[in-house]
Amino acid sequence: MPHIAVTIGAGRSPRQLRTLLHEVHAAVLRSVDTRPEHVRVVLHEVPRTHWSTADTTLAELDQEPVRPTGPAEPTTPAEPAEAVGEREPS
């Protein structure tokens, strides 16, 4: 009887949590030879003030401003220089 414990920081919607439970259950069925009724998944939600990483709680991390991870301006693929202005009429 597989028993899977998942610990997650509180704050997800009921739908997200239900999807997580479903996906974990499905992954166990794909990975282990067992019957669906034998799979146990327990979800533990921890208050974000009670979980820290590198001495910073998840609640404190939530308060940090979001930093851009990519280029400041959106980019579009440029046409090769030799092709610009050299198109044949269609």
N, CA, C and O of each residue as an XYZ file, in Angstrom:
360
protein
N       0.830     -1.176      0.000
C       0.000      0.000      0.000
C       0.878      1.244      0.000
O       1.419      1.601      1.046
N       1.037      1.911     -1.131
C       1.830      3.133     -1.154
C       1.165      4.243     -0.336
O      -0.042      4.466     -0.420
N       1.981      4.920      0.444
C       1.527      6.083      1.217
C       2.464      7.227      0.862
O       3.667      7.152      1.110
N       1.915      8.279      0.284
C       2.715      9.422     -0.158
C       2.302     10.630      0.664
O       1.117     10.949      0.765
N       3.283     11.300      1.250
C       3.028     12.519      2.012
C       3.594     13.697      1.226
O       4.759     13.690      0.830
N       2.765     14.697      1.006
C       3.166     15.907      0.290
C       3.053     17.073      1.261
O       2.014     17.255      1.896
N       4.104     17.854      1.378
C       4.082     19.051      2.211
C       4.223     20.243      1.294
O       5.107     20.286      0.439
N       3.329     21.226      1.482
C       3.295     22.387      0.607
C       2.955     23.626      1.434
O       2.217     23.542      2.416
N       3.488     24.750      1.038
C       3.150     26.004      1.703
C       1.691     26.358      1.433
O       1.216     26.227      0.306
N       0.994     26.800      2.451
C      -0.418     27.161      2.321
C      -0.579     28.302      1.325
O       0.329     29.105      1.109
N      -1.773     28.343      0.724
C      -2.060     29.455     -0.171
C      -2.575     29.049     -1.528
O      -2.945     29.914     -2.322
N      -2.616     27.757     -1.825
C      -3.146     27.315     -3.109
C      -4.658     27.198     -3.025
O      -5.228     27.024     -1.947
N      -5.286     27.295     -4.167
C      -6.748     27.175     -4.222
C      -7.145     25.714     -4.024
O      -6.335     24.816     -4.250
N      -8.387     25.472     -3.603
C      -8.853     24.091     -3.485
C      -8.708     23.320     -4.801
O      -8.395     22.129     -4.788
N      -8.931     23.978     -5.914
C      -8.789     23.309     -7.214
C      -7.336     22.894     -7.469
O      -7.082     21.789     -7.948
N      -6.378     23.780     -7.148
C      -4.969     23.433     -7.319
C      -4.585     22.250     -6.437
O      -3.858     21.356     -6.870
N      -5.071     22.247     -5.211
C      -4.754     21.151     -4.300
C      -5.363     19.838     -4.796
O      -4.719     18.790     -4.741
N      -6.595     19.900     -5.277
C      -7.241     18.693     -5.792
C      -6.506     18.159     -7.006
O      -6.353     16.948     -7.163
N      -6.043     19.072     -7.877
C      -5.270     18.669     -9.057
C      -3.960     18.012     -8.626
O      -3.552     17.002     -9.198
N      -3.308     18.579     -7.628
C      -2.063     18.002     -7.123
C      -2.303     16.590     -6.598
O      -1.550     15.673     -6.927
N      -3.337     16.405     -5.789
C      -3.657     15.078     -5.265
C      -3.908     14.084     -6.401
O      -3.422     12.953     -6.368
N      -4.659     14.512     -7.387
C      -4.958     13.649     -8.534
C      -3.683     13.254     -9.282
O      -3.481     12.083     -9.604
N      -2.832     14.234     -9.554
C      -1.621     13.970    -10.329
C      -0.653     13.067     -9.577
O      -0.013     12.208    -10.184
N      -0.537     13.246     -8.266
C       0.332     12.366     -7.479
C      -0.219     10.944     -7.519
O       0.529      9.988     -7.725
N      -1.524     10.809     -7.322
C      -2.168      9.487     -7.373
C      -1.912      8.826     -8.733
O      -1.548      7.652     -8.799
N      -2.102      9.579     -9.802
C      -1.892      9.038    -11.146
C      -0.436      8.632    -11.362
O      -0.168      7.610    -11.995
N       0.508      9.423    -10.842
C       1.925      9.099    -10.993
C       2.270      7.798    -10.280
O       3.063      7.003    -10.784
N       1.680      7.580     -9.113
C       1.932      6.332     -8.391
C       1.389      5.150     -9.195
O       2.056      4.124     -9.319
N       0.192      5.293     -9.733
C      -0.373      4.200    -10.520
C       0.463      3.887    -11.750
O       0.584      2.724    -12.137
N       1.050      4.923    -12.375
C       1.905      4.694    -13.547
C       3.230      4.049    -13.157
O       3.834      3.333    -13.956
N       3.681      4.301    -11.931
C       5.029      3.900    -11.522
C       5.096      2.593    -10.748
O       6.110      1.897    -10.790
N       4.021      2.254    -10.041
C       4.046      1.121     -9.119
C       2.887      0.182     -9.449
O       1.780      0.625     -9.756
N       3.153     -1.079     -9.383
C       2.109     -2.067     -9.641
C       1.225     -2.196     -8.400
O       1.523     -2.973     -7.493
N       0.140     -1.429     -8.373
C      -0.787     -1.457     -7.250
C      -2.178     -1.104     -7.732
O      -2.357     -0.640     -8.858
N      -3.148     -1.322     -6.888
C      -4.529     -0.989     -7.218
C      -4.826      0.432     -6.757
O      -4.288      0.869     -5.739
N      -5.674      1.166     -7.485
C      -5.977      2.559     -7.127
C      -6.458      2.725     -5.691
O      -6.115      3.709     -5.037
N      -7.240      1.787     -5.198
C      -7.772      1.926     -3.838
C      -6.716      1.693     -2.753
O      -6.979      1.910     -1.570
N      -5.533      1.257     -3.154
C      -4.455      1.058     -2.195
C      -3.540      2.282     -2.064
O      -2.694      2.324     -1.171
N      -3.698      3.248     -2.920
C      -2.835      4.433     -2.904
C      -3.381      5.450     -1.909
O      -4.547      5.838     -1.973
N      -2.529      5.868     -0.999
C      -2.885      6.892     -0.008
C      -2.013      8.121     -0.254
O      -0.787      8.019     -0.297
N      -2.644      9.277     -0.415
C      -1.910     10.535     -0.583
C      -2.401     11.478      0.509
O      -3.600     11.726      0.637
N      -1.465     11.997      1.290
C      -1.793     12.925      2.363
C      -1.118     14.253      2.055
O       0.081     14.308      1.781
N      -1.890     15.296      2.102
C      -1.398     16.641      1.808
C      -1.322     17.437      3.106
O      -2.322     17.604      3.806
N      -0.126     17.925      3.417
C       0.084     18.753      4.607
C       0.326     20.183      4.147
O       1.292     20.451      3.433
N      -0.535     21.092      4.547
C      -0.335     22.507      4.242
C       0.296     23.180      5.457
O      -0.208     23.087      6.576
N       1.395     23.849      5.207
C       2.120     24.527      6.269
C       1.903     26.031      6.118
O       2.058     26.563      5.019
N       1.548     26.728      7.199
C       1.429     28.182      7.088
C       2.739     28.779      6.566
O       3.823     28.333      6.940
N       2.633     29.765      5.721
C       3.811     30.332      5.071
C       4.738     31.015      6.067
O       5.908     31.245      5.762
N       4.235     31.340      7.246
C       5.081     31.911      8.300
C       5.841     30.828      9.054
O       6.715     31.142      9.861
N       5.526     29.567      8.808
C       6.147     28.457      9.516
C       7.119     27.662      8.645
O       7.545     26.575      9.036
N       7.470     28.181      7.483
C       8.367     27.489      6.552
C       9.413     28.486      6.099
O       9.083     29.551      5.575
N      10.675     28.140      6.302
C      11.721     29.067      5.865
C      12.740     28.359      4.992
O      12.976     27.157      5.111
N      13.325     29.139      4.120
C      14.406     28.715      3.250
C      15.483     29.776      3.361
O      15.207     30.961      3.175
N      16.699     29.369      3.659
C      17.807     30.312      3.818
C      17.452     31.398      4.829
O      17.748     32.575      4.621
N      16.814     30.992      5.927
C      16.441     31.870      7.033
C      15.449     32.962      6.627
O      15.399     34.020      7.254
N      14.669     32.708      5.590
C      13.619     33.631      5.154
C      12.337     32.830      5.020
O      12.303     31.812      4.330
N      11.270     33.295      5.687
C      10.017     32.542      5.601
C       9.380     32.739      4.224
O       9.678     33.696      3.510
N       8.504     31.812      3.879
C       7.786     31.952      2.613
C       6.955     33.227      2.618
O       6.821     33.884      1.585
N       6.396     33.584      3.774
C       5.626     34.823      3.877
C       6.504     36.039      3.586
O       6.059     36.975      2.921
N       7.732     36.036      4.070
C       8.653     37.132      3.783
C       9.021     37.154      2.301
O       9.114     38.222      1.697
N       9.227     35.983      1.720
C       9.525     35.923      0.286
C       8.358     36.459     -0.541
O       8.563     37.089     -1.578
N       7.123     36.203     -0.072
C       5.943     36.713     -0.776
C       5.931     38.233     -0.825
O       5.362     38.819     -1.746
N       6.551     38.874      0.155
C       6.544     40.334      0.238
C       7.611     40.990     -0.640
O       7.553     42.193     -0.891
N       8.583     40.204     -1.108
C       9.642     40.761     -1.954
C       9.077     41.142     -3.312
O       8.231     40.435     -3.857
N       9.547     42.267     -3.862
C       9.070     42.645     -5.200
C       9.499     41.605     -6.228
O      10.554     40.983     -6.108
N       8.665     41.436     -7.226
C       8.967     40.496     -8.302
C      10.023     41.118     -9.190
O       9.876     42.246     -9.662
N      11.091     40.366     -9.412
C      12.170     40.848    -10.278
C      12.031     40.218    -11.650
O      11.786     39.017    -11.759
N      12.186     41.015    -12.702
C      12.111     40.425    -14.037
C      13.238     39.419    -14.233
O      14.365     39.637    -13.787
N      12.925     38.327    -14.900
C      13.934     37.301    -15.137
C      14.486     37.332    -16.547
O      15.525     36.730    -16.819
N      13.812     38.019    -17.439
C      14.250     38.052    -18.830
C      14.626     39.458    -19.246
O      14.849     40.322    -18.397
N      14.697     39.695    -20.552
C      15.023     41.025    -21.045
C      13.965     42.033    -20.620
O      12.795     41.690    -20.451
N      14.391     43.282    -20.449
C      13.486     44.330    -20.000
C      12.395     44.617    -21.024
O      11.262     44.919    -20.651
N      12.724     44.526    -22.306
C      11.745     44.785    -23.356
C      11.499     43.511    -24.143
O      12.417     42.718    -24.350
N      10.273     43.313    -24.579
C      10.028     42.119    -25.393
C      10.812     42.199    -26.698
O      10.966     43.270    -27.285
N      11.294     41.065    -27.131
C      12.052     41.035    -28.374
C      11.289     40.225    -29.401
O      10.544     39.305    -29.065
N      11.485     40.578    -30.647
C      10.894     39.826    -31.740
C      12.023     39.356    -32.635
O      13.036     40.044    -32.764
N      11.868     38.211    -33.248
C      12.933     37.741    -34.126
C      13.135     38.707    -35.288
O      12.175     39.112    -35.944
N      14.369     39.064    -35.533
C      14.683     39.972    -36.633
C      14.913     39.177    -37.906
O      15.391     38.043    -37.874
N      14.566     39.794    -39.022
C      14.837     39.154    -40.307
C      16.318     39.285    -40.599
O      16.951     40.253    -40.177
N      16.869     38.336    -41.307
C      18.277     38.469    -41.693
C      18.470     39.747    -42.506
O      17.620     40.099    -43.324
N      19.573     40.433    -42.285
C      19.829     41.716    -42.925
C      19.768     41.612    -44.454
O      19.257     42.516    -45.114
N      20.277     40.532    -45.010
C      20.298     40.415    -46.456
C      18.902     40.230    -47.047
O      18.708     40.474    -48.238
N      17.939     39.809    -46.252
C      16.600     39.575    -46.782
C      15.747     40.839    -46.764
O      14.759     40.917    -47.494
N      16.102     41.824    -45.953
C      15.296     43.027    -45.837
C      15.347     43.807    -47.141
O      16.433     44.125    -47.626
N      14.198     44.118    -47.713
C      14.132     44.897    -48.940
C      14.407     44.092    -50.204
O      14.376     44.663    -51.293
N      14.669     42.815    -50.110
C      15.000     42.016    -51.286
C      13.932     40.993    -51.604
O      14.226     39.979    -52.238
N      12.736     41.222    -51.196
C      11.669     40.265    -51.473
C      11.122     40.445    -52.873
O      11.008     41.563    -53.377
N      10.788     39.332    -53.487
C      10.160     39.398    -54.799
C       8.667     39.613    -54.606
O       8.093     39.147    -53.622
N       8.030     40.323    -55.547
C       6.596     40.528    -55.413
C       5.857     39.196    -55.466
O       6.281     38.266    -56.151
N       4.750     39.116    -54.735
C       4.009     37.863    -54.722
C       2.849     37.893    -55.668
O       2.117     36.910    -55.780
